[in-house]
Amino acid sequence: MLAELKSKKIAAATIVETVIALLILMISFASGMVIYGQIVASGVKQQHLQASMETELVLDSLLAAGQREGEVLRFSGRRIKLELRADERFTGAQVVQATCRDSEGNVLAAITKLVADED
């Protein structure tokens, strides 16, 4: 019986075939990781762009409505804070800064504008 098993050839992959298959698999995983990283990075960029646009819209809307006091607005998990301060370089003007933060406190967008005093 042992002689019978020794005489039969077992079909198997060689070392070279196995190494080539592993190399192809590693290249596939590496390209997949690059694509995944690009998708994650573009999602973060889009979140910052959306926050910037929302912050500018809120700032312009509040300034058009004549709102000149510091405000903190919260919506869709974001917090937009308006700050007003006088700037000694420009007489008769104020600097308005709007900062948008996410729920963890990370700054998503910051916009600064110079507006004329109401007086």
Number of C-alpha atoms within 10 A of each C-alpha: 5 6 7 7 9 9 8 8 7 8 6 7 8 8 9 9 11 11 11 11 11 12 12 12 11 12 11 11 12 12 11 12 12 10 12 12 12 12 12 11 12 12 12 13 13 12 13 17 14 14 23 19 13 15 25 20 12 16 23 14 12 15 14 10 9 10 12 17 13 14 14 13 12 14 7 7 9 19 20 23 18 23 15 18 13 14 12 9 7 11 10 13 17 19 16 21 17 23 22 25 21 16 11 8 10 10 16 21 21 17 15 15 13 15 14 11 12 9 5
